[in-house]
Amino acid sequence: MSTNEGPQATDEASPQAPEPTQGESGQASGAGQPLRVRQRRQQIRQRVTQEGFVRIDSLAEGLDVSIMTIHRDLDVLESEGWLRKVRGGATAQPSAFHHGDVAYRAQVMADAKQNLAQAALEFVTPGSSVLVDESTTCLALAARLPELEPLTVITNSMAVLKLLATDQGIDLIGLGGAYYPAYDAFLGLRTSEAIQSLRADILFMSTTAVTSGFCYHQSQETVAVKRALMQAAAQRILIIDHTKFAKHGLHQLAPLSDFDTVIVDAGAAERDLAPLRAQGVNLHVVTTD
């Protein structure tokens, strides 16, 4: 598996030429430029994640660099999906078009994800081969898969690989490609090509947004990988919580009717579900006691 950072992230990021690093005086220093830039941006990511919101002037003062340097850093980190740049600073809070990095998303709708995972587990048969995407929704399911081993699990998610790596009852296959740190996953052309040589019994997948009966995502790289995953599975199951109906994405993936089953939590409004039923979508609504 490749561990090179991918070039595009927003669910992905353009490679940036290393900028001059700043010495304690605020002037550019020569040696070790790329390392210093990476260290500074790592510190920015950590502060934003820990504090939720950080002002640009506070970052500039704390890191002893110019305001313009921080602006450039935030532009790069936003393009990679780590944070959202807002007036005066940066935030870890998602918006309609920025959904937060994987650490943030793993905490969102945590109870609903556990209920969805329990429902999805009913579709798994011991001895089958299971494709699992990089979504945090399916990460909750992956944690339950050892209950039904032996299984073959195929995934592009580094988090899933780490979770199941030591389980003796799981035959684990990792899909390589370009590694996108903000998503803790492998995405892009090489990942799509790796999937094409495989055929699995069942796919579990989630999506960034559902609009007018279609799945949407924030990057073409994500869409390409998920399309390949769909082609590689005999049975396709989409797992979504009701917040997906209020979100937006730039790139259309597929209609929900392309999935054999769509599992959704009980928080979904009937106004969102009724059009899907009319389109022939097989909905499985998870109720809670």
N, C-alpha and C positions, 0 to 999 in steps of 0.2 A: 504494500500500500504506500502510495506517495504521501509525504507529509509536507509538501510544498504549499504555501498559503495561496489560495485561489485569487484570481485577478479581478473578480467582480462583486462582491457580496452586497446585498441589501435584504433577502431571505436566504450582498455579495460584492470586489473593490478594485479600482483601477490601480495598477502599480504606480507609485509616485516616486519621482526622482528624489534621492536623499537631499534634504535641505541642510544648510549649514547649522550645526549645533551651536548652542549659546553657552558661553563660559559664564562664570559667576558675575562678570561685569556686564553681561548682556551682549558681548561681542561674539562673533562666530569663532569657534575653535576648530582646528584642523583635524587632528587624528581621531579615529574612531567615530566618525560622523554617524553612520547608520546605526551603530549600537546605541549612541546617546539618544537619537531620535526615537528608537524603539522603546528605550527605557522611559523616556518622558511620556510617550503615548500610553504606555502600560500604566503609569502612575495616574494619568488622566482617567483612563478607563476605570481603575480601581476606585478613585474618588467619586466619580459619577455614580457607579454602581452602589457604593456604600452609603452615599449621602442623598442620592435621588436627584438632586439638582446642585450644580456648582456654577458660580459666576465666572465669567471669563477673566475679569480683573483679579479674582482670587487665585485662579490657576496661574496666571502670569506672574503674580507676586510670589506664590509658593514655589514655582519652578524657576524663577529668576530669568524669565524670557519676556519678549515683547508681546503686546496684545495681538499683533498680526501673526506672530508665530503660533499662538494658541488658536487663532481663527483657522489657520491652515491645518493644524493638528485636528481640530474638531471636524473640519470638512472631510479629512481622510477617514477619521473614525466613524463618522456618520455614513459615509459611502460604504464602509465595511460592515455596517449594521450593528455597531457596538452601542451607539447612543443616538439621541436626537438633538440637533442643534436648535436652540430657541433664542429669542431675543435676550441678549445679555449673558447667555450661558449655555449649559448643556444639561439634558435630563435623561434619566433611564426610563422615564415613563413612556409607554407606547402612545401612538396616535393612530389615526385611521390608516396611515401609510407607513408608519414605523412600528414594528411589533416587539421591539426589545431583543436583547441578545438571549442566548439559550438559558443562561442562569436566571434571568428575569422571567422568561416565559414558563420555566419549569414551576414557578411558584404561583402562576396565575391559574385560577379555576382548578386548583389542586384536588378538591373533593370531587368535582364533576369528572375529572380525568380518571380518578380511581373507580368511580361507578361505571364509566364507559369501558375501562379496562376489564372489569369484571364481566360485563356483558359481552365484550368481544371474545373473551376466553372461551365462551360457549361454542364458538365456531371452529375452535382448534381441535384437531384429533391427534393423539399421540402417534408418532411415527411420520407425521407429515412434514413437508418443507414450507417454511414460512418466511415471506419477505416482510421486512419492517422498515419503514422510512425513517427520516431523521427528526420527525416531529416530537415535541415533548409530550404530546398526547399519546403517541405510540410508545414512548419510553416507559410510561406507566404500565402499559400492557406487557412490554418486554420483561419487566420485573416479575411478572406473574407466570411467564412461560415455563420456568422450571417445574411448575406444578403438573405439567402435562408431558414431561419428557418421557421417552426420547424424542427429540425434534431436531430438524435442521433449520437453523436461523440464518438468513442472508440479509445483510444490512449495509447501508452507507453511513450509519451513525456511529461515531466514535464512542458516544456515551453508551449505546447498546453493546458495542463490542467490549468495553470495559466492564459493563455490568454482568455479562454472561461468560467472560473469558475463562473463568475458573470452574465453570459448571461442567462436570463430566458427562452429563446426560444431553448436552447440547452440542451438536456438530455445527460449529460457527464458521460462516463464510463472510469475510469482509470485502466490500467493494471499494477498490482504491480509486485514485484520481487526485484532483487538486483539493487540498484540505482548506476548509474555510473556518477559521477559529471562532467567529461569532456564532456559527451554527454548530460547531463541534461535529462537523460532518464532511464527507467527500462529495463534491458536486462537479458538474461540468462534463465535457465530452468524453474523457477517459472513463469516468464512472458510468456514463450511459453505454459505452461500448462494452464494459465489463458485464453489464446486466444482460446484454443481447445474447450471450452464449448460455444463459440459464433459463430454466423453466421450473417454477414453484407451484405448489398446490394452492397457496392462498397469499394475498397481499393485504396488509394492514397499512393504511395511509391516512394522513390528515391533510388539511389545507389551510392556507392563510385566511381566505375569505370565501364566502358564498354569495354571489350576486346573480339574480335572475336565473337561478338554477344551474349556474356554472361555478366551478372552482377557479380561484385566481391566486396568483403568487406574485412576489415582488421582483423576481429575476427570471430571465430566460434559462439560466443554468439549472435552477430548481425545476422549472417546467420540463426541461429536456430529460432530467433524471426521473422524474415522476412518470412521465409518459413511457419511458423504457420499463419502469417497474410495472406499470399497468399491462404492458404487452407481455411481460414475462410470467404472469400469474393466471392460473386457471380460474380462480375466484378472486374478486376484488371487493374489499370492504373499506369504506370510508368512515372514519370516526371523527365526529365534530361536536363541539359544545355550542350552545346557542349564541355565544358572543361572535361566532364567525359570520353570522348574518348581518352584523353591524360594522364589519370591517371591509376594507377595500384592498384590491391588488391591481397591479398594472398588467400582468400577463395572464391570459386565459389558458387554463389547462384542459378541462373537459367538463361536459355536463354531468350532473349527479346521476343521471339515468345510465351512464356508462358503468356504474358500479352495481354489483349484484345486491349489495345491501349498504344502506347508509345508517349508521348508528348515531343517534343524537340524544342529548340529555333532556330531561323533562322540563327544563327551563325554556325550551324553544317555544315561541309563540305560534299559535295556529295560523296566524296570517303569513308566517314564513313557511310553514309546513304544507298548507293546503295547495299552493301552486306546485310544489314538488310532487305531491300525490297525483295531481292532475297530469303531470308530465310522465307518470308511470314509475316514479322513483320508489323503490322498496325501502320504506322507512322502518327502522326498529327504534322506538322511543323508549329510553331507559327510565323507568319509574323508580322512586326510592320510597322506602317505608317511612 
